[in-house]
Structures are given as C-alpha cells and as structure tokens.
C-alpha cells in the first residue's frame, strides 16, 4: 500500500500596488511612502526610474503592523 506524500504549499505571488494604495492604507501622503522606500524602511519593487510598486503585506510586516489576515493565520 502506497502512502500519500504531503504536498508543499506554494505561496501566491505578491500582489503589488502603487504608492497611493499604501498611503491610503497607512493614512499618510504618497510622498511619505516614497521617502520610506528611499530610506529602505519599506520594501519595494522598482521598474525603470519612475515605476515603483509595493507588496502591501510586506510593507505592513516591515512596519510591524499586523493585518486581520495575518492575525487569523490566513496569510500563512
């Protein structure tokens, strides 16, 4: 009799959003979001010189903000 092997869960790729969405979630200005990114305080993805995107879950984690999904264990 063969036993079933446990499959490894694959995480979904990060959903990236713009600075405006992060600013709204943090109740701050988009300029402040860009400053945090420039300082290396929050993780970001940069395409070329002008396009910058953020993984909201990674930003919240970097800032120590716990989301409802993370608190309930859904984010894992």
Residue pairs with C-beta under 8 A, 6 or more apart in sequence:
14 55
14 57
14 58
15 55
15 56
16 45
16 53
16 54
16 55
17 53
17 54
17 55
17 56
18 52
18 53
18 54
19 30
19 33
19 34
19 37
19 52
19 54
20 30
21 54
21 56
22 30
22 33
22 42
22 54
22 56
22 59
23 29
23 30
23 32
23 33
25 56
25 60
26 32
26 33
26 63
33 42
33 54
34 52
36 42
37 44
37 52
37 54
41 62
41 63
42 54
42 58
42 59
42 62
42 63
43 54
43 55
43 58
43 59
43 62
44 52
44 53
44 54
45 52
45 53
45 54
45 55
46 52
46 53
47 53
57 67
57 69
57 70
57 75
60 66
60 67
60 70
61 70
67 75
69 75
70 76
